[in-house]
Amino acid sequence: MKRISIKTMAVALFGLCLSACGGVNQSDPESVAEAAMECYIKDDYEGMIKLVDPSKTSKIDELTQRAEFVKQNAGKPTSTNRSAKFDTLVYSSIYPNEASAYYSYTFTDKRGEENTWKMKVVLEKKDSKWWVDRIK
């Protein structure tokens, strides 16, 4: 059996952490918002869980349920040609640990019609890390 060095294992673990919907710099709110939208576009709610503050158990439970729904409905018609374009990042003037990233989310629905929605990723800063609070 081949022995794996601690250094090799650490590098692999680091790469696995970065693969959750792309590399995420949690000290940068825009990086967290980009990763959240990437997860949203791919219906990767398991990846989104990694972007939520671990103490937010109800949010994690909700995302876990969504991930299960996606798995159960795999192969059923869904929207296609999904993309998101970053518009702007706004820091809250009332809540210093909150920011919102705005996106134009474009997709083709099940009927073949193209749609563009304005999306908002609300972020929360805790212990110098930015976390996804919600996407609306």
Salt bridges, closest charged atoms under 4 A:
GLU38 OE2 - LYS42 NZ 3.12
ASP43 OD2 - ARG82 NH1 3.15
GLU46 OE2 - LYS71 NZ 2.75
ASP53 OD2 - LYS126 NZ 3.17
GLU62 OE1 - LYS59 NZ 3.86
GLU62 OE2 - ARG66 NH2 3.02
GLU68 OE2 - LYS71 NZ 3.99
ASP87 OD1 - LYS85 NZ 3.61
ASP87 OD2 - LYS118 NZ 3.62
ASP109 OD2 - ARG111 NH2 3.09
GLU113 OE1 - ARG111 NH2 3.56
GLU124 OE1 - LYS56 NZ 3.10
ASP133 OD1 - LYS56 NZ 3.72
ASP133 OD2 - ARG134 NH1 2.17
